[in-house]
Amino acid sequence: MTAGRQWRVMLWGTAGVAALVLLVALELTARHYGQPGSVSDQLKGAVFAPKPGPLYGGLALMSVVLTWPQRIIAVGAAIGTDAVFLLVRWAADVNVSDGQFFGNGALLVMLGYAVIAVTRRTGPERALLLKGVGLGLLLVAGRKTGDSWLLITAKTRPTVLDQYVATADHALGNPSWLAGRLLQAAGPIPTHVLDLVYAKLAVAALVVALYQLRHVAAERRFPGHHLVRTFLVIGLLGPGIYMLFPVVGPVFAYGPGASGTGGVHWAAANLWPDTPLPISVPHPMPYDGITPRNCMPSLHTAWATVIFIHTRKGPRALRYAGTFWLIATLGATLAFGYHYGVDLVAGVVFALTVEAAMRAFDRGWDRQGIRLVVYGAVVFAALLVAYRWLPMEMARHQEVSGSLLVLAMTSVVYGYVRTARLWDPPAVAARRPEPQPEPV
């Protein structure tokens, strides 16, 4: 085994142990607050009614390592198993809420293929099948781990920093207030479209991932870098930043989304989106123990940004879809009052930094990759520092601070595009040889 391969094995082993420790810690913490953790919730999904979306999405990802006949058998087995569970629940008069009628079959099929990989496969075939199963289960675990993280942010951060972010957002002209009024004037159809785009971001990511991994079964190997890896890392790191910078968003901190519990209205004022926010000295404000502090940075923006990046090499329809999803997601995050404008700026910088780090890790760290990742991390940290400790200066000098914010984000975008071109130079068509004159 080469030194480079040994380093990779050690790194992935360390990452696996760290992930296991994190899952156990999240499980214990969630149970401390009276909620099932991600591990127990996933195991419960083998028998009790689960949320079907993540499970069948995981099955779809796992199927990239299977041949088409095997995929048909796997999907058929999952649907048949769900039909049996549904009949049993119907016969037992079990009340299933929130449309959670199926999904057990997908989870059991993935676990079954894990058993097949261990008992019936050897060598590279076993490794490939286990990678496929692991990828599918990671998607499910990531969703449930995210739910645990959001619960923990609400329970452990009794105060939020919305006043700081809202004050800093004056540098961009409070775009959430403007987008909210525009959406109100636009009517129900744009509202439904944006709501669908915002809610189905994971579906868009799954479509792009399946396109990128479409040749895995034929080539018997995964590509070095694909969307799912960056998606999962963003989802792992983002909630940690929520803990450092807890923010609930304008519709909750300044609007009608903060009904609270016990008749308590937690909003600082009911201003969003009709009344422009006045500039005042910000303070940490108490908030309920239910609403997730999941605004800084905007992970919806980060995920939509990497979807856009990973569709650039696809067919035209996929590129158009990636562009539409990015624009619509940015509009939805602002127009629904879920994020401030400065959240989106931080989300773009965060996404490009993580994407650059994942690509550099795959191809080998070089000077360009290290420089881009370090620069992106410094810019991201500088944004958080400015939002927390310089919001009044940003609000009082809107032209300067707003220009600097846009310039900082643009510099990271430019750095990523420039580095990506160095890593992936455009293909040059082979020049056809000129015909040689026949000898006389």
Backbone torsions as a table, in degrees:
resi	resn	phi	psi	omega
1	MET	NA	128.7	-179.3
2	THR	-69.7	163.5	-179.7
3	ALA	-63.3	-39.8	179.2
4	GLY	-62.7	-41.2	179.6
5	ARG	-68.6	-38.8	176.4
6	GLN	-60.7	-41.0	178.7
7	TRP	-62.8	-42.0	179.5
8	ARG	-65.1	-41.8	179.4
9	VAL	-62.4	-43.9	178.7
10	MET	-63.8	-40.4	-178.6
11	LEU	-66.1	-46.2	179.9
12	TRP	-67.5	-34.7	175.7
13	GLY	-63.2	-42.9	177.6
14	THR	-64.5	-41.8	178.1
15	ALA	-62.8	-38.6	178.5
16	GLY	-64.4	-43.1	178.0
17	VAL	-64.3	-42.7	179.1
18	ALA	-62.5	-41.0	178.9
19	ALA	-63.9	-39.5	178.8
20	LEU	-64.0	-43.9	178.1
21	VAL	-61.9	-41.0	179.2
22	LEU	-63.3	-43.7	179.8
23	LEU	-61.8	-42.5	178.9
24	VAL	-64.5	-43.0	180.0
25	ALA	-63.1	-43.4	178.6
26	LEU	-64.8	-37.6	178.5
27	GLU	-62.1	-47.4	-179.0
28	LEU	-66.3	-40.1	-179.2
29	THR	-66.8	-44.0	178.8
30	ALA	-61.3	-41.1	178.9
31	ARG	-66.5	-31.5	176.6
32	HIS	-61.7	-32.0	179.2
33	TYR	-96.1	15.0	172.1
34	GLY	82.5	17.6	-179.8
35	GLN	-122.5	148.1	174.9
36	PRO	-67.8	141.3	179.0
37	GLY	-81.0	179.3	-175.8
38	SER	-67.2	-35.5	-177.7
39	VAL	-69.3	-52.1	-178.6
40	SER	-65.2	-35.0	179.1
41	ASP	-65.4	-38.1	179.6
42	GLN	-71.2	-40.1	177.6
43	LEU	-66.1	-36.7	178.3
44	LYS	-63.9	-28.2	-179.3
45	GLY	-66.8	-10.1	177.3
46	ALA	-75.0	-20.7	-177.0
47	VAL	-123.5	-49.8	-175.4
48	PHE	-85.5	167.4	-175.3
49	ALA	-66.0	116.7	-179.8
50	PRO	-100.5	-178.8	170.4
51	LYS	-84.2	119.9	-169.8
52	PRO	-70.9	-31.9	-172.4
53	GLY	-55.2	-58.2	-178.3
54	PRO	-61.3	-33.2	-176.1
55	LEU	-70.7	-45.7	178.4
56	TYR	-73.1	-26.8	170.8
57	GLY	-65.1	-41.1	175.9
58	GLY	-63.5	-39.5	177.5
59	LEU	-63.7	-39.4	178.0
60	ALA	-62.8	-42.0	177.8
61	LEU	-65.3	-41.8	178.9
62	MET	-61.7	-33.4	-174.7
63	SER	-69.0	-8.9	179.9
64	VAL	-66.3	-19.1	179.0
65	VAL	-91.3	-2.5	-176.7
66	LEU	-101.4	156.5	172.1
67	THR	-77.8	167.1	-177.8
68	TRP	-61.0	-43.2	175.3
69	PRO	-59.6	-39.5	178.5
70	GLN	-66.6	-36.9	177.5
71	ARG	-63.1	-43.2	179.8
72	ILE	-61.8	-41.8	178.9
73	ILE	-65.1	-42.6	-178.6
74	ALA	-63.7	-45.9	180.0
75	VAL	-66.3	-41.6	178.7
76	GLY	-62.2	-41.3	178.5
77	ALA	-64.6	-40.2	179.8
78	ALA	-64.7	-46.4	-179.3
79	ILE	-66.1	-40.8	178.5
80	GLY	-63.1	-41.9	177.8
81	THR	-63.3	-41.6	178.3
82	ASP	-64.0	-36.2	178.4
83	ALA	-63.5	-40.4	178.2
84	VAL	-64.3	-45.4	178.5
85	PHE	-60.4	-40.1	-178.7
86	LEU	-65.0	-42.0	178.4
87	LEU	-64.8	-39.8	178.8
88	VAL	-64.1	-43.6	179.2
89	ARG	-65.5	-38.1	178.6
90	TRP	-65.9	-42.1	179.8
91	ALA	-67.1	-36.0	-179.7
92	ALA	-85.3	0.5	179.9
93	ASP	56.7	45.0	178.4
94	VAL	-84.0	127.8	-179.8
95	ASN	-83.5	118.3	179.6
96	VAL	-112.3	122.6	-176.4
97	SER	-102.1	167.0	174.3
98	ASP	59.6	27.3	176.2
99	GLY	66.4	23.8	-177.7
100	GLN	-88.8	70.9	-175.5
101	PHE	-94.3	-20.4	-174.6
102	PHE	-149.5	170.9	-178.2
103	GLY	135.1	-23.8	178.6
104	ASN	-59.7	-39.0	-176.9
105	GLY	-61.5	-41.1	179.7
106	ALA	-62.5	-43.8	179.8
107	LEU	-64.9	-43.7	-179.6
108	LEU	-65.6	-35.7	177.8
109	VAL	-65.9	-42.1	177.6
110	MET	-63.1	-42.6	177.2
111	LEU	-65.2	-36.5	177.4
112	GLY	-63.3	-40.3	177.6
113	TYR	-68.2	-28.4	173.7
114	ALA	-64.7	-40.5	177.1
115	VAL	-65.8	-41.8	178.2
116	ILE	-61.0	-41.8	-179.4
117	ALA	-60.8	-40.5	-177.1
118	VAL	-76.1	-37.8	-172.1
119	THR	-97.3	-25.8	-171.9
120	ARG	-120.3	-3.3	-178.8
121	ARG	-121.3	155.4	178.0
122	THR	-138.5	159.7	172.7
123	GLY	59.5	-139.5	-177.0
124	PRO	-60.6	-32.9	-179.6
125	GLU	-65.9	-40.2	177.2
126	ARG	-64.7	-44.9	-178.4
127	ALA	-62.2	-41.8	-178.9
128	LEU	-65.4	-43.9	-179.0
129	LEU	-66.4	-39.0	178.0
130	LEU	-66.3	-35.5	175.8
131	LYS	-63.7	-41.7	178.4
132	GLY	-63.3	-45.5	178.0
133	VAL	-62.4	-43.5	179.8
134	GLY	-61.7	-39.3	178.8
135	LEU	-63.7	-43.3	179.0
136	GLY	-65.0	-43.6	179.9
137	LEU	-69.8	-30.6	176.9
138	LEU	-63.7	-38.9	178.3
139	LEU	-60.6	-44.0	179.6
140	VAL	-67.5	-45.6	-179.1
141	ALA	-64.6	-35.7	179.6
142	GLY	-63.2	-40.7	178.3
143	ARG	-63.5	-45.9	-177.3
144	LYS	-72.9	-33.7	176.2
145	THR	-66.6	-37.8	176.6
146	GLY	-61.5	-40.3	177.5
147	ASP	-61.7	-40.3	178.5
148	SER	-65.2	-40.9	179.0
149	TRP	-60.3	-45.1	-178.0
150	LEU	-62.8	-39.3	176.2
151	LEU	-61.6	-42.8	-177.9
152	ILE	-66.6	-38.5	178.9
153	THR	-62.3	-37.9	-179.5
154	ALA	-71.2	-35.1	-176.2
155	LYS	-82.1	-31.3	-172.9
156	THR	-100.3	-8.0	179.7
157	ARG	-120.1	84.6	-176.5
158	PRO	-68.6	-21.0	177.0
159	THR	-115.5	153.4	-178.9
160	VAL	-125.2	162.0	-175.6
161	LEU	-107.8	29.8	-177.0
162	ASP	-61.4	-36.7	-179.2
163	GLN	-62.2	-35.7	178.3
164	TYR	-67.5	-46.7	-177.8
165	VAL	-68.0	-40.7	179.5
166	ALA	-64.6	-37.0	176.7
167	THR	-67.5	-44.9	177.8
168	ALA	-63.0	-27.9	-177.6
169	ASP	-69.2	-13.1	173.4
170	HIS	-60.6	-25.2	179.3
171	ALA	-62.0	-27.8	178.9
172	LEU	-102.2	5.0	179.5
173	GLY	82.3	24.8	179.5
174	ASN	49.6	62.5	-173.7
175	PRO	-63.8	-26.3	179.7
176	SER	-65.1	-37.3	177.4
177	TRP	-64.3	-43.3	179.4
178	LEU	-66.0	-45.6	-178.6
179	ALA	-65.5	-36.2	178.5
180	GLY	-63.1	-42.5	178.7
181	ARG	-68.4	-38.7	178.4
182	LEU	-62.9	-40.4	-179.9
183	LEU	-68.1	-36.7	176.0
184	GLN	-61.6	-39.5	-179.3
185	ALA	-75.3	-23.5	-175.2
186	ALA	-74.0	-26.2	179.0
187	GLY	100.7	-175.3	-171.6
188	PRO	-74.5	-31.1	-174.7
189	ILE	-65.3	-52.2	175.6
190	PRO	-59.1	-34.0	178.5
191	THR	-62.7	-44.7	179.7
192	HIS	-66.0	-39.2	179.8
193	VAL	-64.0	-48.4	-179.7
194	LEU	-64.9	-36.6	178.2
195	ASP	-64.3	-40.1	178.3
196	LEU	-65.3	-44.6	179.6
197	VAL	-62.2	-44.6	-178.2
198	TYR	-64.7	-40.7	-176.3
199	ALA	-76.9	-26.8	-174.0
200	LYS	-105.5	28.7	178.6
201	LEU	-60.5	-39.6	-180.0
202	ALA	-64.0	-33.7	177.9
203	VAL	-65.4	-43.0	177.6
204	ALA	-61.3	-42.3	178.3
205	ALA	-63.0	-39.1	179.9
206	LEU	-64.5	-40.4	178.8
207	VAL	-61.8	-45.3	179.7
208	VAL	-65.1	-41.7	-179.8
209	ALA	-63.9	-42.0	179.1
210	LEU	-64.3	-35.4	176.0
211	TYR	-65.5	-43.1	-179.1
212	GLN	-66.8	-31.1	-174.9
213	LEU	-101.4	17.0	-173.6
214	ARG	-67.0	-21.0	-177.4
215	HIS	-101.0	6.8	-176.2
216	VAL	-62.6	-44.2	-177.9
217	ALA	-63.2	-37.6	-179.3
218	ALA	-76.3	-40.9	-177.0
219	GLU	-86.4	-11.6	179.1
220	ARG	59.5	33.4	175.9
221	ARG	-162.1	154.1	176.5
222	PHE	-87.7	149.8	172.6
223	PRO	-65.8	157.7	-177.1
224	GLY	-63.7	-35.8	-177.8
225	HIS	-139.6	134.4	177.8
226	HIS	-150.0	172.8	-171.3
227	LEU	-60.9	-38.8	-173.5
228	VAL	-59.7	-37.0	-178.3
229	ARG	-63.1	-48.6	179.2
230	THR	-66.0	-39.2	179.8
231	PHE	-57.9	-46.8	-177.7
232	LEU	-68.3	-39.5	-179.6
233	VAL	-66.2	-40.7	176.0
234	ILE	-60.0	-43.8	179.0
235	GLY	-67.5	-24.6	178.5
236	LEU	-80.6	-42.4	-175.8
237	LEU	-82.0	-35.4	-174.6
238	GLY	-55.7	-49.1	-179.9
239	PRO	-61.1	-27.7	175.1
240	GLY	-62.5	-35.9	177.4
241	ILE	-72.4	-32.1	174.1
242	TYR	-55.7	-37.9	-179.3
243	MET	-67.2	-33.9	-179.7
244	LEU	-80.0	-29.7	-173.9
245	PHE	-135.8	74.5	-175.0
246	PRO	-74.2	123.4	-179.7
247	VAL	-142.4	139.1	-178.2
248	VAL	-103.2	-22.8	177.4
249	GLY	109.8	157.0	-174.1
250	PRO	-63.4	-36.1	-178.0
251	VAL	-67.4	-23.7	177.9
252	PHE	-94.3	-42.6	-176.2
253	ALA	-80.1	-27.3	-176.1
254	TYR	-135.0	19.0	-175.1
255	GLY	-143.9	-163.9	-173.6
256	PRO	-82.0	0.0	-178.0
257	GLY	-80.5	0.7	-174.0
258	ALA	-110.8	63.8	179.1
259	SER	-72.3	-26.6	175.5
260	GLY	71.1	-165.6	-178.6
261	THR	-124.0	151.1	178.3
262	GLY	64.5	25.3	179.5
263	GLY	79.6	5.1	-179.1
264	VAL	-85.6	130.3	176.2
265	HIS	-100.1	114.7	-170.1
266	TRP	-88.1	-13.0	-176.4
267	ALA	-65.7	145.0	176.9
268	ALA	-66.6	-33.8	177.2
269	ALA	-167.1	154.6	179.1
270	ASN	-95.6	81.5	-173.8
271	LEU	-116.5	-26.0	-173.6
272	TRP	-82.7	137.8	-4.9
273	PRO	-102.0	7.4	-168.2
274	ASP	-82.2	-32.5	-174.3
275	THR	-111.0	122.9	178.1
276	PRO	-58.1	142.8	-176.5
277	LEU	-76.7	125.0	177.7
278	PRO	-73.3	155.0	177.9
279	ILE	-83.5	122.3	178.1
280	SER	-147.1	160.4	-178.5
281	VAL	-64.8	122.4	-175.5
282	PRO	-78.9	154.1	176.3
283	HIS	-142.6	152.5	169.9
284	PRO	-62.0	138.8	-177.5
285	MET	-122.7	139.7	178.5
286	PRO	-69.9	150.4	178.0
287	TYR	-145.9	169.1	-173.8
288	ASP	-67.7	171.7	179.5
289	GLY	-98.2	23.9	-177.8
290	ILE	-117.3	-45.0	-173.9
291	THR	-71.6	125.2	178.4
292	PRO	-63.5	144.9	176.8
293	ARG	-94.5	67.8	-166.6
294	ASN	-119.0	46.2	-177.4
295	CYS	-107.5	-34.7	-171.2
296	MET	-112.6	110.2	-3.1
297	PRO	-83.1	173.1	176.4
298	SER	-76.2	106.2	-179.8
299	LEU	-74.5	-26.5	172.9
300	HIS	-61.3	-41.5	176.5
301	THR	-64.6	-42.9	-179.8
302	ALA	-61.7	-46.1	-179.5
303	TRP	-66.7	-41.7	178.0
304	ALA	-63.8	-33.2	178.4
305	THR	-66.3	-44.0	-179.8
306	VAL	-72.0	-30.2	172.8
307	ILE	-61.5	-44.5	177.8
308	PHE	-59.0	-44.5	-178.8
309	ILE	-62.7	-44.2	-174.1
310	HIS	-78.6	-7.7	174.8
311	THR	-94.0	-2.7	-175.4
312	ARG	-67.2	-25.9	-179.1
313	LYS	-100.0	7.7	179.6
314	GLY	-88.7	-176.6	176.4
315	PRO	-67.2	169.8	-174.2
316	ARG	-58.4	-43.1	-178.9
317	ALA	-60.9	-39.6	179.4
318	LEU	-69.1	-37.0	177.5
319	ARG	-65.4	-43.3	177.7
320	TYR	-62.7	-41.4	-180.0
321	ALA	-64.3	-41.3	178.0
322	GLY	-63.6	-39.3	177.6
323	THR	-65.8	-45.6	179.3
324	PHE	-61.4	-42.9	-176.9
325	TRP	-65.4	-37.3	178.3
326	LEU	-65.4	-49.6	-178.1
327	ILE	-63.4	-44.9	-178.9
328	ALA	-66.4	-36.3	178.6
329	THR	-66.8	-42.6	176.7
330	LEU	-60.7	-43.3	178.6
331	GLY	-64.6	-40.4	-178.4
332	ALA	-67.4	-42.3	-178.4
333	THR	-60.7	-35.2	179.0
334	LEU	-82.9	-47.0	-172.0
335	ALA	-69.0	-29.0	176.9
336	PHE	-86.1	-3.0	178.6
337	GLY	75.7	21.2	-179.3
338	TYR	-82.4	-21.0	-175.7
339	HIS	-144.4	155.5	169.0
340	TYR	-88.9	163.9	179.2
341	GLY	-62.1	-37.7	-178.7
342	VAL	-68.7	-23.9	173.3
343	ASP	-61.1	-41.3	-178.1
344	LEU	-67.1	-40.2	177.5
345	VAL	-60.3	-46.3	178.4
346	ALA	-64.0	-36.7	-179.9
347	GLY	-64.5	-39.9	178.3
348	VAL	-64.4	-46.9	179.7
349	VAL	-62.2	-42.9	179.6
350	PHE	-61.4	-45.5	-178.2
351	ALA	-63.0	-46.8	-178.2
352	LEU	-66.4	-34.1	178.4
353	THR	-67.1	-45.0	179.5
354	VAL	-66.7	-42.8	178.8
355	GLU	-61.2	-42.5	178.0
356	ALA	-63.4	-40.1	179.7
357	ALA	-65.4	-41.0	179.8
358	MET	-67.4	-39.2	178.0
359	ARG	-68.4	-40.2	178.7
360	ALA	-65.9	-37.9	177.8
361	PHE	-63.4	-38.5	-178.3
362	ASP	-71.1	-43.9	-174.0
363	ARG	-91.7	-8.2	-176.6
364	GLY	102.4	129.6	-176.3
365	TRP	-68.5	125.7	174.3
366	ASP	-124.7	179.9	-175.4
367	ARG	-63.1	-39.9	-179.5
368	GLN	-63.5	-43.7	-179.7
369	GLY	-65.0	-46.1	179.4
370	ILE	-61.8	-43.7	-178.4
371	ARG	-63.3	-41.7	-179.0
372	LEU	-66.9	-44.3	-178.9
373	VAL	-65.5	-43.2	179.1
374	VAL	-64.0	-43.8	-179.8
375	TYR	-63.1	-45.1	178.6
376	GLY	-61.4	-41.4	178.7
377	ALA	-64.9	-38.9	179.2
378	VAL	-66.1	-44.2	178.9
379	VAL	-62.9	-42.3	179.6
380	PHE	-62.9	-45.5	178.3
381	ALA	-63.1	-39.3	179.0
382	ALA	-63.9	-37.3	177.3
383	LEU	-62.2	-46.7	-179.8
384	LEU	-62.5	-41.5	178.7
385	VAL	-62.2	-43.5	-179.8
386	ALA	-64.9	-42.6	179.9
387	TYR	-62.7	-34.1	-174.9
388	ARG	-85.8	-40.0	-171.4
389	TRP	-113.8	-7.5	179.8
390	LEU	-127.2	28.9	-175.3
391	PRO	-66.3	-37.7	-179.5
392	MET	-65.8	-41.1	177.6
393	GLU	-64.1	-38.1	178.8
394	MET	-66.5	-38.2	-179.3
395	ALA	-71.9	-35.9	-177.8
396	ARG	-75.8	-27.0	-179.0
397	HIS	-120.0	67.3	-171.2
398	GLN	-63.7	-42.8	-176.2
399	GLU	-61.7	-45.3	-177.5
400	VAL	-70.9	-50.8	-175.8
401	SER	-67.1	-38.9	177.5
402	GLY	-63.6	-41.4	177.9
403	SER	-63.7	-39.1	179.6
404	LEU	-67.0	-38.5	177.5
405	LEU	-61.1	-49.2	-179.8
406	VAL	-63.7	-40.2	179.2
407	LEU	-63.7	-41.7	179.2
408	ALA	-62.2	-46.4	178.3
409	MET	-63.7	-43.7	-179.2
410	THR	-63.1	-36.1	179.8
411	SER	-64.7	-36.8	177.2
412	VAL	-70.0	-40.4	176.9
413	VAL	-60.5	-46.8	179.8
414	TYR	-62.4	-42.8	179.2
415	GLY	-61.7	-39.6	179.2
416	TYR	-67.0	-46.6	-179.1
417	VAL	-60.7	-43.3	-179.1
418	ARG	-65.0	-43.6	179.4
419	THR	-68.4	-39.6	178.8
420	ALA	-62.1	-35.3	177.4
421	ARG	-69.1	-33.1	175.5
422	LEU	-68.7	-37.2	179.5
423	TRP	-73.8	-37.8	-176.9
424	ASP	-124.7	76.5	179.4
425	PRO	-62.0	144.8	-179.1
426	PRO	-62.1	141.7	179.5
427	ALA	-68.8	136.4	179.0
428	VAL	-105.9	125.4	-179.8
429	ALA	-62.1	136.5	-179.7
430	ALA	-64.6	133.8	-178.3
431	ARG	-79.8	129.6	-179.8
432	ARG	-72.2	134.2	179.7
433	PRO	-65.0	138.8	179.0
434	GLU	-71.8	139.2	179.6
435	PRO	-63.9	136.1	179.2
436	GLN	-88.6	142.5	178.4
437	PRO	-66.3	140.0	179.5
438	GLU	-68.7	142.3	178.7
439	PRO	-65.4	142.4	-179.7
440	VAL	-73.5	NA	NA
